[in-house]
Amino acid sequence: MHATRKLAFCAGLTCLAVLLAGTARAADDDVPSFKKRGDMEKAQEKVFATKVGTAIVKAARASAQKIEYDKHEFTEPKANRKDLKITMHYTGVVTKKKYTATIVVQIDATDKDKWEVLNIKYDDDSKNVVGPSTKKVQALIKEFNK
């Protein structure tokens, strides 16, 4: 009975350590703000899109490595709305295969200096049965709107 309690206690501590490490990683990541983005030149826009795409891939795929920017573009689906379409590449930690992530950040651009993220759509070509973490991707909306 005593050994079972020790094992349960150790398992609990391990789970706690894993949770805290994940929280620390999220806090350390550089998540840009759409509210503070302002006017940007093309080079600054690319850096901004790279940071946004990297944050989203990290949220969607916890084990993604070697995250790389490919391209981005802004489209205007309707008045006062913008879609930031980003293509990123990453390598799977287990398979070492390169995957492509397609991201669409839907933005309310009513105030040109303070954009607001409305939704994030994420898709990639990984065949992992677990799939991307939609919950973590959607949680980034609050971070982007700070």
C-alpha positions in Angstrom: 0.0 0.0 0.0 2.8 2.4 0.9 4.6 1.8 -2.5 1.4 2.6 -4.4 1.0 5.9 -2.6 4.6 6.8 -3.4 4.1 5.9 -7.0 0.9 8.0 -7.2 2.7 10.9 -5.6 5.6 10.7 -8.1 3.2 10.5 -11.0 1.3 13.6 -9.7 4.6 15.5 -9.4 5.6 14.5 -12.9 2.3 15.7 -14.3 2.6 19.0 -12.5 6.1 19.5 -13.8 5.0 18.9 -17.4 2.1 21.3 -17.0 4.3 24.0 -15.6 6.9 23.5 -18.3 4.2 24.0 -21.0 2.9 27.1 -19.3 6.5 28.5 -19.1 7.0 27.8 -22.8 3.9 29.6 -23.7 4.8 32.6 -21.6 8.3 32.8 -23.1 7.1 32.7 -26.7 7.0 36.0 -28.5 3.3 36.5 -29.3 2.8 39.7 -31.2 -0.2 42.0 -30.6 -2.5 43.0 -33.5 -3.7 45.9 -31.4 -0.2 47.5 -31.4 0.9 46.6 -34.9 0.2 50.0 -36.5 1.5 50.8 -40.1 4.2 48.6 -41.3 6.5 48.4 -44.3 6.8 45.2 -46.3 9.9 43.9 -44.4 8.3 44.6 -41.0 5.1 42.9 -42.2 7.0 39.8 -43.0 8.6 39.7 -39.5 5.2 40.2 -38.0 3.6 37.4 -40.1 6.5 35.1 -39.2 6.0 35.7 -35.4 2.2 35.2 -35.8 2.7 32.0 -37.8 5.3 30.6 -35.5 3.1 31.2 -32.4 0.2 29.5 -34.1 2.2 26.4 -35.2 3.6 26.1 -31.7 0.1 26.2 -30.2 -1.3 23.7 -32.7 1.6 21.2 -32.7 3.5 21.1 -29.4 6.2 18.9 -30.9 6.9 21.0 -34.0 10.5 21.7 -34.6 12.4 23.9 -37.1 9.4 26.2 -37.8 10.0 28.2 -40.9 8.1 31.0 -42.7 7.2 30.4 -46.3 4.8 33.3 -47.4 1.9 35.4 -46.4 -0.7 37.7 -47.9 -3.5 40.0 -46.8 -6.8 39.7 -48.5 -10.0 41.7 -48.0 -13.0 39.4 -48.0 -15.4 42.3 -47.2 -15.4 45.8 -45.9 -13.4 46.4 -42.6 -12.3 42.7 -42.6 -8.9 41.3 -43.5 -7.6 37.7 -43.8 -3.9 37.2 -43.1 -3.0 34.0 -44.9 0.3 32.5 -43.8 2.1 29.4 -45.0 4.6 27.9 -42.6 6.7 24.7 -42.6 7.8 22.6 -39.6 9.5 19.3 -38.9 7.9 16.6 -36.8 9.9 15.6 -33.8 9.3 11.8 -34.2 9.1 11.4 -38.0 11.6 14.1 -38.9 9.3 14.8 -41.9 8.7 18.3 -43.1 5.0 19.4 -43.0 3.2 22.5 -44.4 0.8 24.5 -42.2 -1.8 26.8 -43.7 -3.1 29.5 -41.4 -5.9 32.1 -41.9 -6.2 34.8 -39.3 -9.5 36.6 -39.6 -9.2 40.2 -38.6 -11.6 43.1 -37.9 -9.7 46.0 -39.5 -12.3 48.8 -38.7 -9.6 50.7 -36.8 -6.5 50.6 -39.0 -4.2 51.1 -36.0 -5.8 48.6 -33.7 -6.8 45.4 -35.5 -8.7 42.7 -33.7 -8.4 39.0 -34.3 -11.8 37.4 -34.7 -10.8 33.8 -35.5 -7.9 31.6 -36.5 -8.2 28.7 -39.0 -5.3 26.2 -38.9 -4.7 23.2 -41.2 -1.6 21.1 -41.9 -0.6 18.0 -43.9 0.5 15.9 -40.9 -1.1 12.5 -40.7 -0.8 12.4 -36.9 -3.9 10.8 -35.4 -3.9 13.3 -32.5 -4.4 16.2 -34.8 -3.7 19.9 -34.1 -4.8 21.5 -30.8 -7.7 23.7 -31.9 -8.2 24.7 -28.3 -4.7 26.1 -28.0 -4.9 27.9 -31.4 -8.2 29.6 -30.4 -6.7 30.6 -27.0 -4.1 32.7 -28.9 -6.9 35.0 -30.0 -6.8 36.7 -26.6 -3.0 36.9 -26.7 -3.1 38.5 -30.2 -5.7 41.1 -29.0 -3.7 42.3 -26.0 
